[in-house]
């Protein structure tokens, strides 16, 4: 079955109509397993110094395992038209090179496409390197291209990296040297056996630090169908995404506690177990989010879109599953401890019935009830009825009023007492 791109493309049109023009200035596709068997064997990513790096700059077909990365110097509607054409071409089983070549029909547009079995290609307006690694000799070839169509052939281990500098970037002028150096490092990592998801994240970290094209954007795992979604994309129109070379979160490898920046900045030790905590940079968080491991858990959060809730819930669930298996009661207990410790805010306590566990597919769904108003934590679970507290409060208020009257009128009361 082929994925229907109509909904995301309609959303993309709305975005383009409401924001200023933007283009991803760094596009990367890496393929380390052209057979498509390795769950981490093909990945891609986009970022830029410019504003408005939304997920629509990297469309992903989870069923057909390909991505379309957009960019270039053309207008927004030009890029949109080229994306639509490229998607239609790939859905009709055309080659990556054919799909990418369609960008030449639109002034200034760039299209980069790729998938584990179709290879990768970039066409239109670009400055790119194609990296290939020979299986037999481990020889690395890095070839520059800036016109026509640059192609990584199907069945070939390798990558394509496009990089330009955005006007206004303090590191403007570094793109040529960083593009070449990063391409060489990508080739070395492919040769040394790193998964594509890790290579994409490391390459994005290098570009962010050395060339300044650093705002997400994000990435996709083309084999496993995983995307970073809105982890790094801007929260508001006409603003920049999350800097890929800056701290993103802190986590404790002992108990699974995790917290995103800026709230995490005040912690030097884990507030749950007292253990050492690790600082995770945004490009590392991208790699962690895309990389599938044998004990990985797919966590879905429902009922609240409070910032940081999904990421922290994922860390807590993964730690609980690693320790107790797919036990809904244990997961609920771990989440409630996180709520009590202030790690999860804006949601009420959960019960085992709120945890949907699918052990066969290594998936856990957590259904929250958002707290009303601006409340950050649920009411205390006290051993006495709340009405009793209300009554006690009323009594305390009455006693307080009496004491106040005694203080105010003490001289008059003393005089009256003496006269008697």
Helices and strands as residue ranges (DSSP letters): H 6-18, E 26-31, E 42-48, G 55-57, E 58-61, E 66-72, H 76-91, H 96-101, G 102-105, E 109-115, E 119-124, E 128-133, E 140-145, E 149-152, E 158-163, H 175-191, H 196-211, E 215-221, E 226-227, E 247-251, E 258-260, G 263-266, E 278-281, H 282-290, E 298-302, H 309-324, H 328-340, G 352-354, E 355-358, G 359-361, E 363-367, H 386-408, H 410-419
